[in-house]
Amino acid sequence: MSKEVVGKAEHPPVKDYHDPPPAPLFDFGELRLWSFYRALIAEFVATLLFLYVSVATVIGYKVQSQGDECGGVGTLGIAWAFGGMIFILVYCTAGISGGHINPAVTLGLFLARKVSLVRAVLYMVAQCLGAICGVGIVKGIMKHQFNQFGGGANSVALGYSKGTALGAEIIGTFVLVYTVFSATDPKRSARDSHVPVLAPLPIGFAVFMVHLATIPITGTGINPARSFGAAVIYNHSKPWHDHVMDLLGRSFRRSTCGGRVPPVRAESGGRQSLGIVPEHPQHLKLHGAALRLRLAHHCCSVDSNPLFNLYRKQVACGGFKSS
């Protein structure tokens, strides 16, 4: 009896699942396969439908709640629209392209060697193009309401800093990508046969929950294609200023300068200033000097400079006269 037990212990247990081999970094052989282009079409169409339904829901809610604060679907309905569409589209496209529908998900799967670099890059291009087309359809259907209510574009809400918004987006994106990896884990798929069928459900529910948390902060931009498509079609300065690259750039400047970054304020005609706008023609020279002073100290707090404070006080009181 003991010999039998020892004999059985010598052989390690057989794994009931198989880890897929890592995807090659460059797999140009995919470009010769029709299934690859079918996957690109699936990602394009899925992202187009996702943006069309979700952005139309956002615009419709703002139209309905304009005269009645209790009108429309509300924040809960918007979150359901985003999460529900992801659930539907992941279920429909999982067998064709993997159901990414999000450049952040594609990037995460690429870093985990689940997809090749060629597939990842072309997936992201297809997703961004689909997002632009989806938002474009919304604008074509409801152009006046689209322009009036912000085009469904993401921007940082009043009362929140860009650093806070960036942190909220990072956490929300992590929740989504973590859920995707958990729902598609080959170990769980092998041991629980129902997991592959139910995988779209937790992914869509994760999108729903993250939207509940971050809609009041940024409108939720955990899908870069969604933020990019709305910003391109709406094409106003606020969404672009609050886009992720601007958030990262200004956060980097704050950390490296060790001081306050001067605010950038948009003016008419698409120009920008550093917050100093001449009010009278006779003050142009003085404003030019103050502007050079502020540029020289852009990494520090200019409010602590007595010369600059004296200048602002004199201008406010009308102390400078033209010669």
C-alpha positions as CSV (number, residue, x, y, z in Angstrom):
1,M,0.0,0.0,0.0
2,S,2.8,2.4,0.9
3,K,4.6,1.6,-2.3
4,E,1.6,2.5,-4.4
5,V,1.3,5.8,-2.6
6,V,5.0,6.6,-3.2
7,G,4.7,5.6,-6.8
8,K,1.8,7.9,-7.3
9,A,3.5,10.8,-5.6
10,E,6.5,10.5,-7.9
11,H,4.4,11.8,-10.9
12,P,3.3,15.4,-10.6
13,P,-0.4,16.1,-11.2
14,V,-1.3,16.8,-14.8
15,K,-2.4,20.4,-15.5
16,D,-6.0,20.7,-16.5
17,Y,-5.3,23.8,-18.6
18,H,-2.7,24.9,-21.1
19,D,-1.1,28.3,-21.0
20,P,-1.1,29.8,-24.5
21,P,2.4,30.5,-25.9
22,P,3.4,34.2,-25.8
23,A,2.6,36.0,-29.0
24,P,5.6,37.1,-31.2
25,L,6.6,40.7,-31.1
26,F,6.4,41.1,-34.8
27,D,4.1,38.7,-36.6
28,F,3.9,40.0,-40.2
29,G,2.4,36.6,-41.2
30,E,-0.9,37.9,-39.8
31,L,-1.1,40.4,-42.6
32,R,-1.7,37.6,-45.1
33,L,-4.7,36.2,-43.2
34,W,-8.3,37.2,-43.9
35,S,-9.2,36.4,-40.2
36,F,-6.9,39.3,-39.2
37,Y,-8.7,41.8,-41.4
38,R,-12.0,40.5,-40.2
39,A,-10.9,41.1,-36.6
40,L,-9.9,44.7,-37.6
41,I,-13.4,45.3,-39.1
42,A,-15.0,43.8,-36.0
43,E,-13.0,46.2,-33.7
44,F,-13.9,49.2,-36.0
45,V,-17.7,48.4,-36.1
46,A,-17.9,47.5,-32.4
47,T,-16.2,50.8,-31.3
48,L,-18.4,52.8,-33.8
49,L,-21.6,51.3,-32.3
50,F,-20.3,51.7,-28.8
51,L,-19.6,55.5,-29.3
52,Y,-22.8,56.0,-31.2
53,V,-25.1,54.6,-28.5
54,S,-23.1,55.9,-25.5
55,V,-22.6,59.5,-26.8
56,A,-26.2,59.7,-28.0
57,T,-27.3,58.7,-24.5
58,V,-25.2,61.4,-23.0
59,I,-26.5,64.1,-25.3
60,G,-30.1,62.9,-25.0
61,Y,-29.9,63.0,-21.2
62,K,-28.6,66.6,-21.3
63,V,-31.4,67.6,-23.7
64,Q,-34.1,66.0,-21.5
65,S,-32.8,67.4,-18.3
66,Q,-32.4,70.9,-19.6
67,G,-35.8,72.0,-18.2
68,D,-36.3,69.3,-15.7
69,E,-33.5,68.2,-13.4
70,C,-35.2,64.8,-12.9
71,G,-35.7,64.3,-16.6
72,G,-33.7,61.8,-18.7
73,V,-31.9,58.7,-17.7
74,G,-29.6,60.3,-15.2
75,T,-26.1,59.3,-14.3
76,L,-27.2,55.8,-13.6
77,G,-28.7,55.4,-17.0
78,I,-25.6,56.7,-18.7
79,A,-23.5,54.2,-16.8
80,W,-25.8,51.5,-17.8
81,A,-25.6,52.6,-21.5
82,F,-21.8,52.3,-21.4
83,G,-21.6,49.1,-19.4
84,G,-24.5,47.4,-21.3
85,M,-23.0,48.2,-24.7
86,I,-19.6,46.8,-23.7
87,F,-21.3,43.6,-22.5
88,I,-23.2,43.2,-25.8
89,L,-20.3,44.1,-28.1
90,V,-17.7,41.9,-26.2
91,Y,-20.1,39.0,-26.4
92,C,-20.6,39.6,-30.2
93,T,-16.9,40.1,-31.1
94,A,-15.0,37.9,-28.6
95,G,-14.8,35.0,-31.1
96,I,-13.7,37.3,-33.9
97,S,-11.2,39.8,-32.5
98,G,-11.2,39.1,-28.8
99,G,-13.6,41.9,-28.1
100,H,-11.1,44.6,-27.0
101,I,-13.0,47.8,-28.1
102,N,-10.5,49.8,-26.0
103,P,-6.9,50.8,-26.7
104,A,-6.1,50.4,-23.0
105,V,-7.2,46.8,-23.1
106,T,-5.3,46.2,-26.3
107,L,-2.1,47.7,-24.7
108,G,-2.5,45.6,-21.6
109,L,-2.8,42.4,-23.6
110,F,0.2,43.4,-25.7
111,L,2.3,44.0,-22.6
112,A,1.2,40.5,-21.4
113,R,2.3,39.0,-24.8
114,K,-1.2,38.0,-25.7
115,V,-1.2,39.9,-29.0
116,S,1.6,40.9,-31.3
117,L,2.8,44.5,-31.9
118,V,1.3,44.5,-35.4
119,R,-2.1,43.4,-34.2
120,A,-2.0,45.8,-31.2
121,V,-1.2,48.9,-33.3
122,L,-3.7,48.1,-36.0
123,Y,-6.4,47.3,-33.4
124,M,-5.8,50.8,-31.8
125,V,-6.0,52.5,-35.2
126,A,-9.3,50.7,-36.0
127,Q,-10.7,51.5,-32.6
128,C,-9.9,55.2,-32.9
129,L,-11.3,55.4,-36.4
130,G,-14.5,53.7,-35.3
131,A,-14.8,56.1,-32.4
132,I,-14.5,59.1,-34.7
133,C,-17.1,57.7,-37.1
134,G,-19.5,56.8,-34.2
135,V,-19.4,60.3,-32.7
136,G,-19.6,61.8,-36.2
137,I,-22.9,59.9,-36.8
138,V,-24.3,61.3,-33.5
139,K,-23.3,64.8,-34.6
140,G,-25.0,64.3,-38.0
141,I,-28.2,63.2,-36.3
142,M,-28.4,65.8,-33.6
143,K,-26.0,68.6,-34.7
144,H,-27.5,71.5,-32.7
145,Q,-27.8,69.5,-29.5
146,F,-24.4,68.0,-30.0
147,N,-22.7,71.4,-30.2
148,Q,-24.8,72.9,-27.5
149,F,-24.2,70.2,-24.8
150,G,-20.5,69.6,-25.3
151,G,-20.5,66.7,-27.8
152,G,-20.2,64.1,-25.1
153,A,-16.5,65.0,-24.8
154,N,-14.6,64.2,-21.6
155,S,-13.4,67.2,-19.5
156,V,-12.4,67.8,-15.9
157,A,-15.4,69.0,-13.9
158,L,-15.3,72.1,-11.8
159,G,-13.9,71.6,-8.3
160,Y,-11.4,68.9,-9.4
161,S,-7.7,69.4,-10.4
162,K,-6.1,67.7,-13.4
163,G,-4.0,65.6,-11.1
164,T,-7.1,64.3,-9.3
165,A,-8.8,63.6,-12.7
166,L,-5.7,61.7,-13.9
167,G,-5.6,59.6,-10.8
168,A,-9.3,58.7,-11.1
169,E,-8.8,57.7,-14.7
170,I,-5.8,55.5,-13.9
171,I,-7.7,53.7,-11.2
172,G,-10.7,53.2,-13.4
173,T,-8.7,51.9,-16.3
174,F,-6.9,49.5,-13.9
175,V,-10.2,48.1,-12.7
176,L,-11.3,47.5,-16.3
177,V,-8.1,45.8,-17.5
178,Y,-7.8,43.8,-14.3
179,T,-11.3,42.5,-14.8
180,V,-10.5,41.6,-18.5
181,F,-7.5,39.6,-17.4
182,S,-9.4,37.8,-14.7
183,A,-12.3,36.9,-16.9
184,T,-10.1,35.5,-19.6
185,D,-7.7,33.6,-17.4
186,P,-7.1,30.2,-19.0
187,K,-7.0,28.5,-15.6
188,R,-10.5,29.6,-14.8
189,S,-11.7,28.8,-18.3
190,A,-10.5,25.2,-18.0
191,R,-11.8,24.6,-14.5
192,D,-15.1,26.4,-14.8
193,S,-16.7,25.7,-18.2
194,H,-19.2,28.6,-17.7
195,V,-16.5,31.3,-17.3
196,P,-15.9,31.9,-21.1
197,V,-19.6,32.3,-21.7
198,L,-20.0,34.8,-18.8
199,A,-16.8,36.7,-19.4
200,P,-18.6,39.7,-21.1
201,L,-20.8,40.1,-18.0
202,P,-18.1,41.1,-15.5
203,I,-16.3,43.2,-18.1
204,G,-19.5,45.2,-18.8
205,F,-20.3,45.4,-15.1
206,A,-16.8,46.8,-14.4
207,V,-17.4,49.5,-17.0
208,F,-20.7,50.3,-15.4
209,M,-19.2,50.6,-11.9
210,V,-16.3,52.7,-13.0
211,H,-18.6,55.1,-14.7
212,L,-20.7,55.6,-11.6
213,A,-17.5,56.6,-9.8
214,T,-15.9,58.9,-12.4
215,I,-18.7,60.5,-14.4
216,P,-18.8,63.4,-11.8
217,I,-15.1,63.9,-12.2
218,T,-14.2,63.5,-15.9
219,G,-17.2,62.0,-17.6
220,T,-15.2,58.8,-17.5
221,G,-12.4,58.4,-20.2
222,I,-11.1,54.9,-19.4
223,N,-11.5,54.2,-23.1
224,P,-8.9,56.4,-24.9
225,A,-10.7,55.8,-28.2
226,R,-13.9,57.2,-26.7
227,S,-12.2,60.3,-25.4
228,F,-10.2,60.8,-28.6
229,G,-13.2,60.4,-30.9
230,A,-15.4,62.8,-29.0
231,A,-12.6,65.4,-28.8
232,V,-11.9,65.2,-32.6
233,I,-15.5,65.7,-33.6
234,Y,-16.4,68.3,-31.0
235,N,-13.0,70.0,-31.5
236,H,-13.1,72.6,-28.7
237,S,-10.2,73.6,-26.6
238,K,-11.5,72.4,-23.2
239,P,-11.6,68.6,-24.1
240,W,-8.1,68.9,-25.7
241,H,-6.7,70.7,-22.7
242,D,-8.1,68.0,-20.4
243,H,-6.9,65.1,-22.6
244,V,-4.6,62.6,-21.1
245,M,-1.4,63.8,-22.8
246,D,-2.0,67.3,-21.4
247,L,-2.7,65.9,-18.0
248,L,0.5,63.9,-18.0
249,G,2.5,66.9,-19.4
250,R,1.4,69.4,-16.8
251,S,1.8,66.8,-14.0
252,F,5.4,66.2,-15.2
253,R,6.1,70.0,-15.3
254,R,4.8,70.4,-11.8
255,S,7.0,67.6,-10.5
256,T,10.1,68.8,-12.3
257,C,9.7,72.5,-11.7
258,G,8.9,72.1,-8.0
259,G,6.5,75.0,-8.2
260,R,3.3,76.2,-9.7
261,V,2.8,76.0,-13.5
262,P,1.1,79.2,-14.8
263,P,-2.4,78.5,-15.9
264,V,-3.1,78.5,-19.6
265,R,-6.3,80.3,-20.6
266,A,-7.9,80.0,-24.0
267,E,-8.9,83.2,-25.8
268,S,-11.0,83.8,-28.8
269,G,-9.6,82.7,-32.1
270,G,-8.0,79.6,-30.6
271,R,-5.0,81.6,-29.1
272,Q,-3.7,81.1,-25.6
273,S,-2.2,83.3,-23.0
274,L,-0.5,83.0,-19.7
275,G,-3.3,85.0,-17.9
276,I,-2.0,88.5,-18.8
277,V,-4.3,90.3,-21.2
278,P,-3.8,94.0,-22.0
279,E,-6.9,96.0,-21.2
280,H,-5.7,99.3,-22.7
281,P,-3.3,100.0,-25.6
282,Q,-1.2,102.4,-23.6
283,H,-0.3,99.5,-21.3
284,L,1.1,97.2,-24.0
285,K,4.8,97.9,-23.1
286,L,4.2,97.4,-19.4
287,H,2.2,94.2,-20.1
288,G,5.1,93.0,-22.3
289,A,7.5,93.5,-19.5
290,A,5.3,91.7,-17.1
291,L,4.8,88.9,-19.5
292,R,8.6,88.5,-19.9
293,L,8.9,88.5,-16.1
294,R,6.3,85.8,-15.8
295,L,7.9,83.6,-18.4
296,A,11.2,84.0,-16.7
297,H,9.7,82.7,-13.4
298,H,7.2,80.2,-15.0
299,C,8.5,77.4,-12.6
300,C,7.9,79.5,-9.5
301,S,5.0,81.3,-8.0
302,V,5.0,84.8,-9.5
303,D,2.5,85.9,-6.9
304,S,5.3,86.1,-4.4
305,N,7.3,88.6,-6.6
306,P,6.8,92.1,-5.1
307,L,7.6,93.9,-8.4
308,F,4.9,91.9,-10.2
309,N,2.4,92.5,-7.5
310,L,3.1,96.2,-7.5
311,Y,2.6,96.3,-11.3
312,R,-0.8,94.5,-11.0
313,K,-2.0,96.8,-8.3
314,Q,-1.1,99.9,-10.3
315,V,-2.9,98.6,-13.4
316,A,-6.0,97.7,-11.4
317,C,-6.1,101.2,-9.8
318,G,-5.3,103.0,-13.1
319,G,-2.0,104.3,-11.8
320,F,-0.1,104.0,-15.1
321,K,-0.8,106.8,-17.5
322,S,0.2,107.0,-21.2
323,S,2.8,109.6,-22.1
